Amino acid sequence: MRQIVLDTETTGIDPREGHRLIEIGAVELVNRRLTGNTYHQYINPQRMVEAEAIEVHGITNEYLVDKPVFAEVADAFWAFIRGAELVIHNAAFDVGFIDHEFTLLLGSRGEPRLGPVAEHCRILDTLQLARERHPGQRNNLDALCKRYEIDNGHRVLHGALLDAEILAEVYLAMTGGQTALSLDAEERSDSQAMASGLAIRRMDLPAGRLRVLRPGDEEHAAHQAKLEQIRQVAGSCQWDALMDPPQGNRDATP
């Protein structure tokens, strides 16, 4: 599954008032793993950026003067997102601006030649997802970073690519998926398997014996904290079922 985690910055709040995109940032996930493939573009909006917006993202009119207009980057951007699931925080805002930009690009018969987004991409709104999972709580990006212990200390101002990268971490944490461990069967040998740089070595033990390594106090505490995070996100945890034997086996002798 290909997903694009996306964020934008704009000249103001409402495209119906003539506001335009000034920055697009996006990162690619394939099967819930960051690929390193990104899209990032500043855009000359051909109008002034409102002072209130500059206070949020810090992108000035002077900085945008020599940047390309949207028509010059539209095809490359469309090729990057088309057919993917777009993961966006408050998707209606960003998609509304993107669709507005596409409506300004007319084909030979006067019709928009690209978009609309929802007809070519699936859309997942992480703000709506967060509200469903954490009702009555603050669910902006900073609050979610704090809730899921994601470091966003380098986020002083909003920036599309930085926010997309942070949102990707938040989304993967919020949906409870494994993101760090990667096993490649082709790289395994009889003596060693590699998992995200971690060497797992075979122990030479007599046949029929299995060495059990007990976790230390810190490892046990970290394990319990992770299980509790999974319970809060998913509502249940498969580990609990594994550790709670069926009623008929509770008194069985191992």
Buried (B, 14 or more C-beta within 10 A) or exposed (E): EEBBBBBBBBBBEEBEEEBBBBBBBBBBBEEBBBEEEBBBBBBBBEBEBBEEBBEEBEBEBEBBEEBEBBEEBBEEBBEBBEEBBBBBBBBEBBBBBBBBBBBEBEEEEEEBBBBBBEEBBEBBBBBBBBEEBBEEEEBEBEBBBEBBEBEBEEBEEBBBBBBBBBBBBBBBBBBEEEBEEEEEEEEEEEEEBBBEEEEEEEEEEEEEEEEEEEEEEEEEEEEEEEBEBBBBBEEEBEEEEEEEEEEEEEEEEE
